[in-house]
Amino acid sequence: MARTSPDIEVKETYSDLSAAQQTAPVMLACDMAELIKQMIEQGKLEVKDGQIVPKGR
């Protein structure tokens, strides 16, 4: 099936945020990376053609 949704672009901005608020995205990224690694180990996700996808796709 062809992709029908537009590409997603993520931008980070840190104009007037305190130091504590600036570390939140970093903490989230670390947590998400760990979660993805665990899901790959559990067989729920796999790396296919350089992308992480649900197992069996």
Phi, psi and omega in degrees: 000134181286148178290129182249345180270152180288160176298147180257132178244128181250128178236139177253133176231138183228049186295293186244028183273147175287168180299322180296321180288330180289331181280342181302313178298325179293317179295319178297317180298319179295316179296318180295319178299317179296318179298317179295317178301316179297318180293327175293315179298324180282351180085010179278331178235158175216160176263120183225122181055038177080008179236150176269121184226161175299145181303134176093358179271000000 
